[in-house]
């Protein structure tokens, strides 16, 4: 299932718009399923300035290591510290407890370039 209210990237990240020009980011159910059991998550530092498309972290599973990209340009506000102790949250609850970081978006217009649920569904067919 692909949540309708979220936006997506071709790199299999979801983006949830939040109050105050911020977004919450994680990887999709499709991505976590492709990765297999997640055993380690490396996240960016809070306060880091990121540019859309930059590699800013990684997810390691029993199968492989995958990069995490910044979906938009902005500043990392906070990271999900729970993932350092419980990286498996990315598998068990990718859209809620398995979120990765919040970004203060530099240009809210950049969100329009992200995929909607229908376009993301086509990408994953």
KERO-196211 format. One record per residue: residue number from 1; residue in three letters; y, x, z of N, C-alpha, C in turn. Coordinates in steps of 0.001 Angstrom, whole numbers. Atoms other than C-alpha are relative to their C-alpha. Layout:
residues N
R  volo  pake       nv       nu       nw      cav      cau      caw       cv       cu       cw
R   NUM   Ala        Y        X        Z        Y        X        Z        Y        X        Z
...
END
This chain:
residues 125
R  volo  pake       nv       nu       nw      cav      cau      caw       cv       cu       cw
R     1   Unk    -1188      834        0        0        0        0     1255      881        0
R     2   Unk    -1252     -745      114     3461     1254     -937     1127     -878      543
R     3   Unk    -1063      829     -572     6230      -99     1329     1169     -197     -973
R     4   Unk    -1048      368      954     8824    -1923     -811     1392      482      405
R     5   Unk    -1357     -285     -465    11849    -1076     1365      368     1484      -85
R     6   Unk     -253    -1437       39    11508     2696      948      300      464    -1422
R     7   Unk     -174     -682     1285    12531     5059    -1872     -993     1164       -9
R     8   Unk     1049    -1013      137    10238     7805    -3205      428     1112     -944
R     9   Unk     -203    -1100      936    10186    11162    -4972    -1292      242     -768
R    10   Unk     1181     -363      788     7829    12480    -7632     -883      981      763
R    11   Unk      766     -936     -847     6721    15008    -4958     -707     -729     1139
R    12   Unk      749      832     -953     5222    12113    -2931      608       -9     1403
R    13   Unk     -696      182    -1276     7842    11869     -201      626    -1389        8
R    14   Unk     -694     1278     -143     9231     8609     1135     1321      240      719
R    15   Unk    -1341     -116     -554    12860     8107     2118      410    -1380      502
R    16   Unk     -455     1257     -593    14081     5393     4483     1480      134      324
R    17   Unk    -1419      -14     -333    17797     4651     4566      190     -528     1409
R    18   Unk     -274      379    -1378    19096     4460     8129     1504     -162      155
R    19   Unk    -1434      195     -238    22473     3754     9699      748     1325      -37
R    20   Unk     -870    -1160      -85    25379     6156     9416     -217     1043    -1079
R    21   Unk      162     -954     1098    24496     7746     6081    -1125      993      190
R    22   Unk     1148     -888     -191    21209     9236     7237    -1248     -615     -634
R    23   Unk     1292      448      499    17703     9036     5825    -1095      666      817
R    24   Unk     1210     -543     -630    14291     9539     7401     -987      306    -1117
R    25   Unk      872     -471     1071    11731    11442     5321    -1398      293      545
R    26   Unk     1388     -347     -306     7948    11764     5357     -761      101    -1307
R    27   Unk      810        1     1225     5076    12084     2921     -750    -1320      -88
R    28   Unk      607     1308      236     3426     9056     1387    -1480      -42      385
R    29   Unk     1417      204     -256       31     7597     2090     -831      653    -1107
R    30   Unk      683     -648     1131    -1018     8787    -1384     -100     1507      239
R    31   Unk      -22    -1453     -233       19    12358     -472     -945      397     1125
R    32   Unk      858     -391    -1133    -1722    12446     2910    -1461     -202     -353
R    33   Unk     1373      257      413    -4851    10963     1362     -506     1115     -925
R    34   Unk      356    -1089      915    -4836    13637    -1369     -210     1315      749
R    35   Unk       93    -1242     -773    -4333    16401     1195    -1265       81      835
R    36   Unk     1097      -20     -956    -7125    15384     3529      552      190     1409
R    37   Unk     -391     -111    -1412    -7000    16168     7251     1102     1030      195
R    38   Unk    -1144     -882     -244    -3583    17602     8130     -209      724     1327
R    39   Unk      232     -807    -1201    -3893    20472    10620     1264      736      477
R    40   Unk    -1223     -700     -380     -366    21963    10624     1147     -507     -852
R    41   Unk    -1212      402      714     3165    20866     9697     1123      946      399
R    42   Unk    -1176     -844     -243     6083    23284     9344     1215     -761     -508
R    43   Unk    -1192      762      336     9460    21542     9394     1237      897       14
R    44   Unk    -1237     -787      -21    13008    22792     8779      639      -44     1389
R    45   Unk     -735      -17    -1268    15330    23654    11661     1079    -1078      -15
R    46   Unk    -1115      930     -126    17719    20961    12898     1291      790     -205
R    47   Unk    -1270     -667      299    21203    21831    11655        3      726    -1333
R    48   Unk       83     -718     1277    19944    23458     8442      629     -830    -1112
R    49   Unk     -542      630     1206    21879    22667     5265    -1068      118    -1078
R    50   Unk     1035       -1     1026    19459    21668     2500      550     -589    -1297
R    51   Unk     -372      514     1312    19823    21027    -1214    -1193     -741     -591
R    52   Unk     1045      789      640    17865    18428    -3132     -897      899     -842
R    53   Unk      969     -797      744    14698    20005    -4502     -422     1288      672
R    54   Unk      380    -1219     -731    14638    22936    -2054    -1320     -208      744
R    55   Unk     1183       14     -861    11314    23750     -392      502      245     1425
R    56   Unk     -537     -128    -1359    12072    23181     3290    -1071      -87     1083
R    57   Unk     1083       45     -972     8668    22976     4939    -1331       -2     -728
R    58   Unk     1316       87      622     4950    22737     4386     -948     -804      872
R    59   Unk     1064      752     -664     1934    20652     5252    -1305      697     -354
R    60   Unk     1278     -686      203    -1381    22422     5726    -1121     -949      386
R    61   Unk     1157      842     -288    -4645    20549     5528    -1265      846     -101
R    62   Unk     1277     -712      112    -8295    21451     5550     -280      379    -1450
R    63   Unk      201     -271     1422    -8104    21457     1717     1008      970     -593
R    64   Unk    -1049     -768      675    -4763    23096      863     1281       51      818
R    65   Unk    -1349      -34     -570    -1150    23874     1703      941     -569    -1058
R    66   Unk     -952      612      923     1598    21753      117     1411      164      527
R    67   Unk    -1404     -124     -367     5338    22286       84      596    -1372      289
R    68   Unk     -818     1185     -259     7763    19732     1504     1379      317     -560
R    69   Unk    -1284     -196      670    10956    19322     -515     1078     -871      617
R    70   Unk    -1133      826     -395    14409    18092      413      217    -1034    -1102
R    71   Unk     -186     1014     1032    14743    14750    -1399     1470     -209     -376
R    72   Unk    -1445      132      209    18556    14823    -1097      694     1228      594
R    73   Unk     -816    -1066     -572    21318    17306     -303      652     -512     1278
R    74   Unk     -621      395    -1259    22588    17236     3263     -357      959     1116
R    75   Unk      240     -813    -1194    22039    18485     6791    -1137     -622      807
R    76   Unk     1100      475     -840    18843    18230     8849      564     -357     1383
R    77   Unk     -498      435    -1309    19720    16198    11943    -1034      208     1088
R    78   Unk     1061      -94     -993    16406    16074    13739    -1347       58     -706
R    79   Unk     1369      -82      523    12724    16784    13182     -943     -685      977
R    80   Unk     1010      661     -818     9652    15000    14484     -839     1053      721
R    81   Unk      685    -1031     -782     8542    17423    17198    -1434     -378      358
R    82   Unk     1364      452     -284     5425    15300    17811    -1013      645     -940
R    83   Unk      932     -525      997     3925    16799    14648     -508     1399      329
R    84   Unk      497    -1331     -365     3662    20278    16167    -1233     -111      886
R    85   Unk     1156      227     -870     1223    18921    18760    -1050     -889     -653
R    86   Unk      912     1000      589     -284    16110    16666      245     -144    -1501
R    87   Unk     -241       87     1449     -106    16920    12928     -800    -1114     -677
R    88   Unk      826     1058      582    -2802    14305    12324      731    -1341     -103
R    89   Unk     -808     1214      138      -94    11617    12736      410     -224    -1455
R    90   Unk     -320      114     1427      751    12356     9095    -1105     -771     -714
R    91   Unk     1129      732      592    -2730    11038     8216     -101    -1420      544
R    92   Unk      290     1298     -612    -3018     8171    10674     1142     -999     -137
R    93   Unk    -1152      914       52      519     6733    10358     1139      643     -795
R    94   Unk     -978     -764      786     2422     8361     7458     1390     -622      -70
R    95   Unk    -1302      656      161     5216     5754     7343      721     -282     1319
R    96   Unk     -646      263    -1286     5949     5490    11069      -49     1262      874
R    97   Unk       99    -1123     -936     4753     8016    13669      -70     1349     -706
R    98   Unk      138    -1254      746     4111    10638    10951     1237      421     -775
R    99   Unk    -1237     -415      671     7745    10844     9791      276     1474      276
R   100   Unk     -202    -1442     -134     9009    14420     9352     1387      404      479
R   101   Unk    -1358     -402     -386    12806    14739     9553     1020    -1015     -465
R   102   Unk    -1143      819      393    16152    12965     9318     1048      911     -627
R   103   Unk    -1048     -751      694    18872    14150     6926     1275     -832      -29
R   104   Unk    -1308      595      229    22582    13368     6988      324      258    -1472
R   105   Unk     -128     -106     1450    23117    12680     3285     1426      354     -395
R   106   Unk    -1316     -440      464    25988    14508     1589      610    -1008     -973
R   107   Unk     -475      929     1018    26261    12062    -1343     -941    -1193      -62
R   108   Unk      884     1166      -54    24873     8568     -797     -381     -490    -1397
R   109   Unk      335      368     1369    24944     8051    -4580    -1283      652     -477
R   110   Unk     1223     -703      407    22064    10537    -4847    -1251     -817      308
R   111   Unk     1155      830     -349    19763     7937    -3281     -407     -897    -1171
R   112   Unk      290      860     1147    20026     5840    -6461     -947      678     -990
R   113   Unk      863     -734      921    18161     8576    -8368    -1457        5      460
R   114   Unk     1366        9     -528    15079     8160    -6154     -784    -1176     -569
R   115   Unk      874     1041      532    12110     6046    -7250      -85    -1193      945
R   116   Unk      304     1166     -832    11654     2485    -6047    -1523     -130       96
R   117   Unk     1444      138     -241     8221     1246    -4942     -773     -221    -1300
R   118   Unk      678      270     1265     7309      -28    -8419     -155     1251     -848
R   119   Unk       50    -1234      782     8169     3238   -10140     -957     1003      649
R   120   Unk      916     -906     -689     6289     5205    -7478    -1454     -433     -214
R   121   Unk     1354      513      234     3237     2958    -7896     -503      428    -1383
R   122   Unk      389     -432     1348     3214     3736   -11638     -325     1484      -25
R   123   Unk      211    -1447      -56     3454     7455   -10867    -1382      350      566
R   124   Unk     1251     -312     -699      348     7309    -8680    -1223     -689     -595
R   125   Unk     1143      693      623    -1851     5209   -10987    -1006      972     -565
END
